[in-house]
Every structure is written in C-alpha cells, then in structure tokens.
C-alpha cells in the first residue's frame, strides 16, 4: 500500500503542495533578501538562508544548491560549528532530491556527528532520521535498527518527542521489512503514544495506518479495523488534506471489511473509493475486489464478468509503477470460484493454477495470501478427486493443510508474543500498582476537580443558551437576583465584622478587668511596702512617689490601648512618655532635668514592661531626691542595647550627692528596684564611685 500512498500524493496532493510552496518561497525570499541586506552578523543569516533553501528545493534544485554554497561561505568565514551541521544537513537533502544517496548519506552522517558533539539533540535526531531513510532505501534494515536504537538511547533523557517518534517509525519500518511484525507493532504503538502526547495528528494518523496494515497482514482483522477507523478519524481533523488521504483510508478499510466477510459494507466502501480514483491501475484494483465481493454475495455472473474485464484490460498496465499484483490474484481467484460453482472444472483449475502461480513467488506471504492459497489447493484437490486423480488430490490436500498451519503459525507467534508481553506487563503492573496506590487520592481529587470544571462549563454553556433564548424575559430577574446576592454578601460581611468586633470587645473588656484588678493589687502592695519600710513623715513626698509609680503603670496601659496589638507595647514610645510626664510633674524653677534617651523600638509584653517602667521610675525619683541642692542642671542618661539574646538597660546621672544624703543601701527605692529586677529575672551592676550608674541585663523570653 505504500505505492498507493505515493500515487495519491502525486495525483492529488502535489498541486496543492506546489501552490503552497510558491507562496512559501516568495515569503522566504523576501525575508532572506532583507536579512542579507541588513548589517546583522553572518551567523544570524544562517537561519533565513536555510529556510529559503528548504522552501525552494522542491521546485528549483539549482537555486537551492546555489544558496547552499552561500550558506557554506557564511559558515566557513565565521567558523560557525553549528552552521557546519546545518550546511551538511542541507547538502544531504539536496542530494536526496537528486537521488544521489551515497553522497547524501555522507553529508547526513557528518551533520549527525556535529550535532551530537554540540549536544544539539533536536537537530541530531533530524540528521539521524535522514541517515535511517537513506539506509532504508538501500535495504540495510539491520543498520537502520542499530542507528535508530543508538540514537534513541543517547536521547533517552531528552524531550523532542516528535523527532524521537519519527525515528521510532523508521525503526518499525525496518522491522516490517524483516517480517518482524510483532516488534514493529510494539514500536508503532510507542510512536503513536508519543505523537498523542504532543497531539501531533499527522504522526498519529501514520502510526495508526501502519498498525492497521500490519494487523491485516497477520489476519487480525478486528484490530486492523479498529486502527483503520482511528486513522480515518484523525485524517478528518484537517479537512484541507482529508480528500488527499481519503482514498488510501477507503482502500484499507474496504480490504479489511472484505476479509471480515462484511461484504455489503466492503462493497459500499470500494464504490466510494472508485469515485475518488483517477488512475486506471487503482480502478482495476478496486474492480478486482468488487468482483470477489459479488461472488460472495451470490452475483457469480457479475463477478465473473468484472474479473474477466479486469484481466483483459490489465495487460497494458502490469509494467506501471503503480500496478498492484493483488489485482490479478483476486481476478483469477474470483474466476476460479465462479467456474467451480458452475461445475466447469477445467476452467476452474486453470484459474486456480494461475492464482497459485501468482502467489508462489511472493515473499513474505501475508495471512490473506496463505488463506487464498489454502482455498485454491482445497478446490484443486476436489477437482482432482472429480477427475479420479487420487494421488494428486492427496498431495494438494497436504499442501492446503500446510498453508493452514502457516496461517495458524502467524497468529500463534503473535499471540505468543502478546502472552509474553502480557506477563512482562503484569509484572510491571504489580510494581506500578504500588506507586499508583499512593497517587489514587491525588488523582481522584484531580478527577473531581475536572468533573466540577466540566459541570461548571456545561452549566455556563446551558446558562448562556438559556439566556439567549429567553433573554428579554429573564434579563430583569437576573439583574435583581445579582443585586440581591450583592446585598446579601454585604449584609453577611457586615454581620461577620460586627460579630468579630463584638468578640474582640468582650475579650478586651475581660482583659481590662483583669489588668485593673492586678494593677490595684500592685498599687496596694507598693503602698504597703513603702509604709512598712519607711517612717512616713513627709506625707506630700510619700504621695508624690506613689503617684509617680501609679502614673508609670497607667502609661503602660495607655500605650497598650493605643497599639493594635494589645499584648505588647513599644518600649521606646513608652519610656519617652514616662520621662515626659515625670519631667512635668517634678519641674522646678531652680533645677533643670535633661534626659539623654537612646532606646530602639523594641516590643515588650506587659509582664516585662511594668517592672521596667517602675524600675526607671524609681531610678529617676532617687536621682531627684538625692541630687545636690546647688546643682542647677542634672543630666540623666537612659540606654537600651541588645546583643546575642541579652538586653542591657543602662541608667546614670551626673548628680552631685548632698552631704549626708546619699541613698541608703537598704532604702525602699533601692529594695524596690532589686525586687523588680528579680521579677524580670535580671542582673544588676551598681557603680557609685563618682556618679550613680545602673547596668541591668535581662532576657525577653
């Protein structure tokens, strides 16, 4: 049938191809002239030159060769390694166009070597494809298998699916030429799967067609029909080219239906093919099949007339390139059957002998060939019995049995290979099953999402169709429905916000109650401690100190409520507000306080912030209480540093202590400072040699 492919391309497709090529050549020529006239680097001109050569080659090989020389000059001047590979590939294609296969093989081999060296695997596969095609033309099938298998192995980790599948098709063709049909079918199916991944329709159609023909040769007609229908449907995807391949598809399908004994369907299919056939050789081939079909349908006279007509007219076409030997086989076989049915044994024997003679030299024989040979031998055996030639009849019967055995052998070999493949597949399935089980849930989830998406799309399509049909009646209702939905969403969002705010307020109120209770308890404890530790003589000073401590705690809560996060406060902001309030509270006309504060924006929780605030409060109070009365300006320095998980709070002043008024070591203020430092699990280092200086270290857990 590959001759038929070439015939159809020459008969139907070439006019369309020539028209397309002329347009393509003009476009590429314009682009090429523009690039050559530009100031682009020579290496950038290689691509346009190559594309123009590829476009012009089918119609003008001389111009293609002229620009191939230009391509070589561009590459050689710049020592462009990949360009050399492109040049050799172009030269190989030129030689193929002139049927110079030896030189084309040399060029294609050089191109493959260069692309392999550069690890340009896509172009490497294209070059290997050329090498396989040329060796296949020489019938070097073993070499094609070796080269194709090696190329596929080298590019195992690469993508380029279409190029690799094209190599697989050439590999399968080689196995077909060696009559290794089962191996060929496996590789064609791998190529079909690869073409399917990329949705490359021409490749899928080719693979399905070849698989169908192999199944036909092996007598597996149901499988052959399945793949033939697949190829037919794939060809329909491109309506422009469908008519060009339709005749091939119809002839394949008619042959399969005839072998399946679906004679009416086969007759309809061949008659449809007859309408598309323009070559007399093809028409004779179709008529030979119709003659056999008419015999099987009981129209023996019509079948005999058609067969005899084909034989009479075929004499001038047997030397044609597109002549099919099957034509005479079917006609002689049909005439043998018709004359046998009419008991004209002499004529029947003549045509059966002709049929056997035509098939005898054919190698390899297909399943259908063996079936016809078997039937011919059976009928010849009966004719010899009719002629009382017992020995000849026995010999013919033995030959019929042998042909039947060969038929069974073809299918048994295939079934055996299938069984072996099934065993291997079962073992692999066991291994794969374990992996698949892990992905089942994920796949099911994806499947559900796909179903949802499909249902959603279907619902949308139905909605759109419904809206188009009853647009005027439902437009207002849809609008109101959308408005109501928007309002409901707004109400729901507002409700959620209100519920959230209410919950936050309730939590805040509870937190406030809890903190107020704790703060009252702390105030009471501070007052009790101060009363127990000192003799309260100056009630005003007592109250001022207590007020200052309470104010420090109040500032912490004020800072908390001003922050979005009510659990932490900005210590920098808090200290500045504390110092500002104390400065205002203890402002004096005779004495001035200056604060030097260096505290970064660290965030502390309330358990750290309150003790630290009270510590600073006590330190400032102690400085004010014990500073010398004649000192007009007192500078207080407060610094906070962080290093390696440790905070260091430094406090110092430049105050000159009044004689006799240095702070006692067991005073309430100092005891309170130490108590608060213990509360935050810190350590303190106090220096009073010249000026008072506290260094407190702690962690913020």
Buried (B, 14 or more C-beta within 10 A) or exposed (E): BEEBBEBBBEBBBBEEBEEEBBEBBEEBBEBBEEBBEEEEEBBEBBBBBBBBBBBBBBEBEEBBBEBBEBBBEBBEEBEBEBBBBBBBBBBBBBBBBEEBBEBBBBBBBBBBBBBBEBEBBBBBBBBBBBBBBBBBEEEBBEBBBBBBBEBBEBBEEBEBBBBBBBBBBBBBBBBBBBBBBBBBBBBBBBBBBBBBEBEBBBBBBBBBBBBBBBBBBBBBBEBBBBBBBBBBEBBBEEEEBBBBBBBBBBBBBBBBBBBBEBBEBBBBBBBBBBEBBEBBBBBBBBBBBBBBBBBBBEBBEBBBBBBBBBBEEBEEBEEBEBBBEBBBBBBBBBBBBBBBBEEEBEBBBBBBBBBBEBBEEEEEBBBBBBBBBBBBBBBBBBBBBBEEBEEBBEBBBEBBEBBBEBBBEBEEEBBEBBEEEEEEEEEEEEEEEEEEEEEEEEEEEEEEEEEEEEEEEEEEEEEEEEEEEEEEEEEEEEEEEEEEEEEEEEEEEEEEEEEEEEEEEEEEEEBBEEBEEEBEEBBEEBBEBBEEEBEEEEEEEBEBBBEBBBBBBBBBBBBBEEBEEBEBBBBBBBBBBBBEBBBEEBEEEEBEBEBEEEBEEBBBBBEBBBBBBBBBBBBBBBBBBBBBEEBEEBBBBBBBEEEEEEBBBBBBBBBBBBEEEEBEEEBBBBBBBBBBBEBBEBEBEBEEEEBBBBBBBBEBE
